[in-house]
Amino acid sequence: MIAHLRRALTLGIIVIVIVLTFVYAFAGTGISQLLFKNQANGSITARGSTLIGQNWSRTVCPGHPMGSCVFQGRPDALGPYASAKSNPAGHPGDDPLVANGVPGESGATNLGPRSAKLKADTEELIAYWHSRGVDPTPDLVTTSGSGLDPDITPQDAIVQIPMVSRATGVAPSALRRLIAKETQGAQLGFLGSSYIDVLRLNEALAKLR
């Protein structure tokens, strides 16, 4: 009797271990890959994270101004901004993880509409875009509430087409099709507005080139 109980208990433990250790894990992985692939694989790609804005302005573009061969996102809440006064490299930034060599943080600048610094930073960014032949949208010269925004609107991308086309040689019509392809609609069709993840857009641009 005890021998039978021992064998049954041993067999039960083995079955439970197999089910919970292997079957459950593989089933969970399979279902997540099938139904929630992007969430399961995480936000990290070969070029960065799709959830955190990064600095594209330092991307080297041979024969053209730095950053002109890629689409750029919104400036972050901490800088660096356009002028050599605030950043020796002379480029506006979108890198909240490191700002001016100092680890950054999320959050808005809390600069009000009468802030002289806000006015100066905005003017610097406008001049930066104009030097690249871009008439910037308000988004491209103002920070998001989090300072970490990885997304831009379709219009933010469209105004950058002349700049990117000159630097890459890709036809404007092809860039418009690329933007349309990478545009994500509002959630459930009515929550929020259409948006584009800048990292995914630039990864698609790299493949197109």
C-alpha positions in Angstrom: 0.0 0.0 0.0 2.7 2.5 1.0 4.7 1.5 -2.1 1.7 2.3 -4.3 1.2 5.7 -2.6 4.9 6.5 -3.0 4.8 5.7 -6.7 1.5 7.7 -7.2 2.9 10.7 -5.3 6.2 10.6 -7.3 4.3 10.3 -10.6 2.0 13.2 -9.6 5.0 15.4 -8.7 6.7 14.7 -12.0 3.5 15.5 -13.9 3.0 18.7 -12.0 6.6 19.8 -12.5 6.4 19.1 -16.3 3.1 20.9 -16.7 4.0 24.0 -14.6 7.6 24.2 -15.7 7.3 23.5 -19.4 3.8 23.2 -20.8 2.5 26.3 -19.0 5.5 28.3 -19.9 5.5 27.3 -23.6 1.7 27.7 -23.8 1.9 31.2 -22.3 4.7 32.2 -24.7 2.9 30.8 -27.7 -0.4 32.6 -26.9 1.4 35.9 -26.2 3.3 35.7 -29.5 0.1 34.9 -31.3 -2.1 37.6 -29.8 0.3 40.2 -28.3 3.5 39.9 -30.2 4.7 43.5 -29.9 4.0 43.6 -26.1 5.6 40.2 -25.6 8.8 41.1 -27.5 9.2 44.4 -25.6 10.0 47.9 -26.9 13.7 47.5 -27.5 14.9 47.3 -31.1 18.4 47.4 -32.7 18.2 51.2 -32.7 16.6 52.0 -29.4 13.2 51.8 -27.6 9.9 52.5 -29.2 8.6 53.9 -25.9 11.2 56.6 -25.2 12.1 59.5 -27.4 15.7 59.7 -28.5 18.1 62.2 -30.1 18.0 61.9 -33.9 19.6 65.3 -34.5 23.1 63.8 -34.1 22.6 61.2 -36.9 25.5 61.7 -39.4 24.2 62.6 -42.9 27.3 62.8 -45.3 27.1 66.0 -47.3 24.1 67.3 -45.4 23.4 68.8 -42.0 23.4 66.4 -39.1 20.0 64.8 -38.5 18.6 65.8 -41.9 18.6 62.2 -43.3 16.1 61.0 -40.7 12.8 62.1 -39.2 13.2 63.8 -35.9 10.9 63.8 -32.9 9.9 66.4 -30.4 12.5 68.2 -28.2 12.7 66.8 -24.7 12.0 68.7 -21.5 15.6 69.1 -20.4 17.5 70.0 -23.6 20.0 70.2 -25.1 18.5 72.8 -27.5 19.7 74.3 -30.7 22.3 76.9 -30.0 25.9 76.5 -29.0 25.1 78.6 -25.9 23.1 75.8 -24.4 24.8 72.9 -26.1 28.4 72.9 -27.4 27.4 70.4 -30.1 24.9 72.9 -31.4 22.0 70.5 -31.9 18.5 70.4 -30.4 17.9 67.2 -28.5 15.3 64.6 -27.8 17.2 62.4 -25.3 15.7 62.6 -21.8 18.0 59.8 -20.5 21.1 62.0 -20.9 20.8 65.8 -21.2 24.0 67.9 -21.5 25.9 64.9 -20.1 23.7 64.8 -17.0 21.3 61.9 -16.5 17.8 63.2 -17.2 14.4 62.5 -15.8 10.8 62.6 -17.0 8.5 65.5 -16.5 7.6 68.9 -18.0 9.8 72.0 -17.7 6.9 73.9 -16.1 8.0 77.0 -18.0 5.0 79.4 -18.4 4.0 81.4 -21.5 5.9 84.4 -20.1 9.1 82.5 -19.6 12.1 84.1 -21.3 13.9 80.8 -21.4 10.9 79.1 -23.1 10.8 81.9 -25.7 14.5 81.6 -26.4 14.5 77.8 -26.6 11.6 77.9 -29.0 13.2 80.5 -31.2 16.4 78.5 -31.3 14.5 75.4 -32.4 12.6 77.4 -35.1 15.9 78.6 -36.4 17.3 75.1 -36.4 14.4 73.8 -38.5 14.5 76.7 -40.9 18.2 76.1 -41.5 17.2 72.6 -42.8 14.4 74.0 -45.0 11.6 72.9 -42.7 8.6 75.0 -41.6 8.1 73.3 -38.2 4.8 72.5 -36.6 4.2 73.6 -33.0 5.0 70.0 -31.8 8.5 70.2 -33.3 9.5 73.3 -31.3 7.7 72.4 -28.0 8.2 69.6 -25.5 5.6 67.1 -24.5 4.2 66.9 -21.0 6.4 63.9 -20.2 9.5 65.0 -22.0 9.8 61.4 -23.2 7.4 61.4 -26.1 8.5 58.9 -28.8 5.7 59.8 -31.2 4.8 62.6 -33.6 1.7 63.4 -35.6 1.6 62.6 -39.4 1.8 66.4 -40.0 5.0 66.6 -38.0 6.5 64.0 -40.3 5.1 65.4 -43.5 6.8 68.9 -43.0 10.1 67.1 -42.7 9.8 65.4 -46.1 11.8 68.0 -48.1 14.7 67.8 -45.7 14.8 64.0 -45.6 14.3 63.7 -49.4 17.3 66.0 -50.1 19.5 64.1 -47.7 18.5 60.6 -48.7 17.6 60.9 -52.3 14.3 59.2 -51.6 11.4 60.7 -53.6 8.9 62.8 -51.6 6.1 60.6 -52.9 7.8 57.5 -51.5 8.3 59.2 -48.2 4.6 60.2 -48.1 3.6 56.5 -48.7 6.0 55.5 -45.9 4.5 58.0 -43.5 1.0 56.8 -44.4 2.1 53.2 -43.8 3.6 53.9 -40.4 0.7 56.0 -39.2 -1.2 54.4 -36.3 -4.9 55.4 -35.9 -6.6 56.5 -32.8 -7.3 53.7 -30.3 -10.7 52.1 -30.9 -11.1 54.6 -33.7 -11.9 57.6 -31.4 -9.5 57.7 -28.4 -6.7 60.2 -29.0 -5.4 61.0 -32.5 -3.3 59.4 -35.2 0.4 59.1 -34.4 3.7 57.8 -35.7 6.5 56.2 -33.7 9.6 58.0 -34.8 11.9 55.1 -34.2 9.8 52.7 -36.3 9.5 55.4 -39.0 13.3 55.7 -39.2 13.8 52.0 -39.2 11.4 51.7 -42.1 13.2 54.6 -43.8 16.5 52.7 -43.4 15.0 49.7 -45.1 13.6 51.8 -47.9 17.0 53.4 -48.5 
